[in-house]
Amino acid sequence: YLRDQIKDLDRNTKFQEIRVGEYSSSLRKLDEEIVSLESSLTKEEGGSQTTSLISAISALTRSIVDRQGKKEVMERIESEKQDYVQLLNRRRGLQGDISSFEGGAGSNDIRILEFRNSYRKKIIEWLDVLSTKNVSRDITVDADFNVLFGKEKLSQFSGSTLLRSVLALRAAFFELFISMGCTSVEFLIFDTPRQHDIETKDFAAFIARLKNICKKNRAQVVFSTTEYHYNAAEDDIEWQPEFSGFEQPMYLGIINNQVSSQAQ
């Protein structure tokens, strides 16, 4: 099927070459007619001004015809290039499907390999956003999506390093997932870390980037927080707890019995 499509592209290219030849032939005929008119007018009037005007008109006509021909050829070539790129993308997808069927659970799937590579790059970006220190950027993502930071596993981290790494992993996967046009999950829900586990400015940079990504990809981020204060913008919604608690306001509580009785 792809070979047939490529043959069509070659045939269309040859067709455009024929059209270019036709334009060139038309241009030669116009030149001959203009030369004939110039000769006739020169003989009849013999005026230098008329000859100059005809020369200008002939040059302008040739330029218009030439540019129009080139424009149509370029538009056609550009259209064929786009078709060719689409065919290449389809071929790559088919190759990935074939590889996944042949190789089983799939390290040979081209699209999975590309996803793992993109995931690795995004993890590095989010580690930098969170100013994560003492974590190698020499990251490897294996076929089961286990992540190695140099020679260290995630389970070997602790404290602030572990927290930042986990946030980076989840944010990287979320960004990559929604940027691919996947609409099955369009939101990310999490609790904010305690203030002594991560600096406020680092977490603020994390939230700011998440919000920017959500704006571009029609997604939402929902998080609960006690210590971190987020300044809500125009399009943000903040839910405040309405019930009193022992240490802090709560979202669940006891409704006043008197009000309940009146409602009944």
C-alpha positions as CSV (number, residue, x, y, z in Angstrom):
1,Y,0.0,0.0,0.0
2,L,2.8,2.4,0.9
3,R,4.7,1.6,-2.3
4,D,1.5,2.4,-4.3
5,Q,1.2,5.7,-2.5
6,I,4.9,6.6,-3.2
7,K,4.3,5.7,-6.9
8,D,1.3,8.1,-6.9
9,L,3.6,10.8,-5.5
10,D,6.2,10.2,-8.2
11,R,3.4,10.3,-10.8
12,N,2.1,13.6,-9.5
13,T,5.7,15.0,-9.6
14,K,6.0,14.0,-13.2
15,F,2.6,15.6,-13.9
16,Q,3.8,18.9,-12.3
17,E,7.0,18.7,-14.5
18,I,4.7,18.5,-17.6
19,R,2.7,21.5,-16.4
20,V,6.0,23.4,-15.9
21,G,6.8,22.6,-19.5
22,E,3.4,23.8,-20.7
23,Y,3.9,27.1,-18.8
24,S,7.3,27.5,-20.4
25,S,5.8,26.9,-23.9
26,S,3.0,29.4,-23.2
27,L,5.7,31.9,-22.1
28,R,7.6,31.4,-25.3
29,K,4.5,32.0,-27.3
30,L,3.8,35.2,-25.4
31,D,7.3,36.4,-26.0
32,E,6.9,35.7,-29.7
33,E,3.7,37.7,-29.8
34,I,5.2,40.6,-27.9
35,V,8.2,40.7,-30.2
36,S,5.8,40.7,-33.2
37,L,3.8,43.6,-31.6
38,E,6.9,45.5,-30.8
39,S,8.1,45.2,-34.4
40,S,4.8,46.3,-35.8
41,L,4.4,49.3,-33.5
42,T,8.0,50.3,-34.1
43,K,7.4,50.4,-37.8
44,E,4.1,52.2,-37.5
45,E,5.0,54.8,-34.9
46,G,8.8,54.7,-34.6
47,G,8.5,56.4,-31.2
48,S,11.0,55.6,-28.5
49,Q,8.4,56.1,-25.7
50,T,6.0,53.5,-27.2
51,T,8.9,51.0,-27.5
52,S,9.9,51.6,-23.9
53,L,6.3,51.1,-22.7
54,I,5.9,47.8,-24.6
55,S,9.1,46.5,-23.2
56,A,8.0,47.2,-19.7
57,I,4.6,45.6,-20.4
58,S,6.2,42.5,-21.9
59,A,8.7,42.2,-19.0
60,L,5.8,42.5,-16.5
61,T,3.7,39.9,-18.4
62,R,6.6,37.4,-18.4
63,S,7.1,37.9,-14.7
64,I,3.5,37.4,-13.8
65,V,3.2,34.2,-15.9
66,D,6.4,32.9,-14.5
67,R,5.5,33.6,-10.9
68,Q,2.0,32.1,-11.3
69,G,3.4,29.0,-12.7
70,K,6.0,28.6,-9.9
71,K,3.4,29.3,-7.3
72,E,1.1,26.5,-8.5
73,V,4.0,24.1,-8.7
74,M,5.2,25.0,-5.2
75,E,1.7,24.6,-3.7
76,R,1.3,21.2,-5.3
77,I,4.7,20.0,-4.1
78,E,4.0,21.2,-0.6
79,S,0.7,19.3,-0.6
80,E,2.5,16.2,-1.8
81,K,5.2,16.6,0.9
82,Q,2.4,16.6,3.6
83,D,0.9,13.5,2.1
84,Y,4.3,11.9,2.1
85,V,4.9,12.7,5.8
86,Q,1.5,11.3,6.7
87,L,2.3,8.1,4.9
88,L,5.6,7.8,6.7
89,N,3.9,8.3,10.1
90,R,1.3,5.6,9.2
91,R,4.1,3.3,8.1
92,R,5.9,3.9,11.4
93,G,2.7,3.1,13.3
94,L,2.2,-0.1,11.3
95,Q,5.8,-1.2,12.0
96,G,5.2,-0.6,15.7
97,D,2.1,-2.7,15.6
98,I,3.8,-5.5,13.7
99,S,6.8,-5.4,16.1
100,S,4.5,-5.6,19.1
101,F,2.7,-8.7,17.7
102,E,5.9,-10.4,16.8
103,G,7.9,-9.6,19.9
104,G,5.3,-10.1,22.5
105,A,5.3,-7.8,25.5
106,G,7.2,-5.2,24.0
107,S,10.5,-3.8,23.9
108,N,10.4,-3.9,20.1
109,D,7.4,-1.6,19.8
110,I,8.8,1.6,18.3
111,R,6.1,3.7,19.9
112,I,6.8,2.3,23.3
113,L,10.5,2.9,22.9
114,E,9.7,6.5,21.9
115,F,7.4,6.9,24.9
116,R,10.1,5.6,27.3
117,N,12.6,8.0,25.8
118,S,10.3,10.9,26.1
119,Y,9.4,9.9,29.6
120,R,13.1,9.8,30.6
121,K,13.5,13.4,29.2
122,K,10.5,14.7,31.1
123,I,11.6,13.1,34.3
124,I,14.9,15.1,34.0
125,E,12.9,18.3,33.3
126,W,10.7,17.9,36.4
127,L,13.7,17.0,38.6
128,D,15.2,20.4,37.6
129,V,11.9,22.2,38.2
130,L,11.8,20.8,41.7
131,S,15.6,21.7,42.2
132,T,16.2,18.0,43.1
133,K,19.8,17.5,44.3
134,N,21.9,14.4,44.8
135,V,20.0,12.5,42.0
136,S,21.7,11.4,38.9
137,R,20.3,12.7,35.6
138,D,21.6,9.6,33.9
139,I,18.2,8.0,33.9
140,T,17.1,4.7,32.4
141,V,13.5,3.5,31.9
142,D,13.3,-0.3,31.3
143,A,10.6,-2.2,29.4
144,D,8.5,-2.5,32.6
145,F,8.9,1.3,33.2
146,N,11.1,0.8,36.2
147,V,13.3,3.9,36.6
148,L,17.0,3.9,37.5
149,F,18.7,7.1,38.5
150,G,22.2,6.1,37.4
151,K,22.7,3.0,39.5
152,E,20.1,3.9,42.2
153,K,16.5,2.8,42.5
154,L,13.7,5.0,43.7
155,S,13.5,2.7,46.8
156,Q,17.0,3.8,47.8
157,F,16.0,7.4,48.3
158,S,14.5,9.0,51.4
159,G,13.3,12.3,52.8
160,S,13.1,15.3,50.5
161,T,15.0,13.5,47.7
162,L,12.4,10.7,47.6
163,L,9.5,13.2,47.7
164,R,10.9,15.3,44.9
165,S,11.7,12.2,42.8
166,V,8.1,10.8,43.2
167,L,6.6,14.2,42.2
168,A,8.9,14.4,39.2
169,L,7.9,10.8,38.1
170,R,4.2,11.5,38.4
171,A,4.2,14.9,36.8
172,A,6.4,13.7,33.9
173,F,4.0,10.8,33.1
174,F,0.9,13.1,33.5
175,E,2.4,15.7,31.1
176,L,3.4,13.2,28.5
177,F,0.1,11.4,28.7
178,I,-2.2,14.4,28.2
179,S,0.1,15.9,25.6
180,M,-0.4,12.8,23.4
181,G,-4.1,13.6,23.2
182,C,-5.2,10.8,25.6
183,T,-8.6,11.9,27.0
184,S,-9.3,9.0,29.3
185,V,-7.7,10.7,32.2
186,E,-7.6,14.5,32.3
187,F,-6.8,15.2,35.9
188,L,-4.1,14.7,38.6
189,I,-4.9,14.5,42.3
190,F,-2.4,14.6,45.1
191,D,-1.7,15.9,48.6
192,T,0.9,18.6,49.0
193,P,4.0,17.7,51.0
194,R,4.7,19.1,54.4
195,Q,6.5,22.4,54.3
196,H,9.7,21.0,56.0
197,D,10.0,18.4,53.3
198,I,10.3,20.8,50.3
199,E,11.0,24.5,50.1
200,T,8.0,26.7,49.2
201,K,9.6,28.2,46.2
202,D,10.4,24.8,44.7
203,F,6.8,23.5,45.2
204,A,5.4,26.8,43.8
205,A,7.5,26.3,40.6
206,F,6.1,22.8,40.4
207,I,2.5,24.0,40.7
208,A,3.1,26.8,38.2
209,R,4.4,24.5,35.5
210,L,1.6,22.0,36.1
211,K,-1.0,24.8,35.7
212,N,0.6,26.0,32.5
213,I,0.5,22.5,31.1
214,C,-3.1,22.0,32.0
215,K,-4.1,25.2,30.2
216,K,-2.5,24.0,27.0
217,N,-4.0,20.5,27.2
218,R,-7.4,20.9,28.8
219,A,-6.6,19.1,32.0
220,Q,-7.0,19.7,35.8
221,V,-4.9,19.5,38.9
222,V,-6.6,18.9,42.2
223,F,-4.5,19.0,45.4
224,S,-5.2,19.4,49.2
225,T,-3.0,21.4,51.4
226,T,-2.6,22.5,55.0
227,E,0.7,24.3,55.2
228,Y,1.3,25.4,51.6
229,H,-0.8,28.4,50.6
230,Y,-1.7,28.7,47.0
231,N,-2.9,32.1,45.6
232,A,-5.8,31.2,43.5
233,A,-6.1,32.9,40.1
234,E,-9.2,33.8,38.1
235,D,-9.8,30.4,36.7
236,D,-9.0,28.5,39.9
237,I,-11.4,27.2,42.5
238,E,-10.6,26.9,46.2
239,W,-12.7,24.8,48.5
240,Q,-12.4,25.8,52.2
241,P,-13.4,23.4,55.0
242,E,-16.6,24.5,56.8
243,F,-16.4,22.4,60.0
244,S,-14.3,23.1,63.1
245,G,-11.8,20.5,64.2
246,F,-9.4,20.0,67.1
247,E,-6.3,21.2,65.3
248,Q,-7.7,22.7,62.0
249,P,-10.9,23.1,60.1
250,M,-12.4,20.0,58.6
251,Y,-14.5,19.1,55.5
252,L,-16.7,16.6,57.4
253,G,-18.5,17.4,60.6
254,I,-21.8,17.5,62.6
255,I,-24.6,19.6,61.3
256,N,-26.5,21.7,63.9
257,N,-29.4,19.5,65.3
258,Q,-31.8,22.5,65.4
259,V,-31.2,23.4,61.8
260,S,-31.7,19.7,60.9
261,S,-35.0,19.5,62.8
262,Q,-36.3,22.6,61.1
263,A,-35.4,21.2,57.7
264,Q,-37.4,18.1,58.5
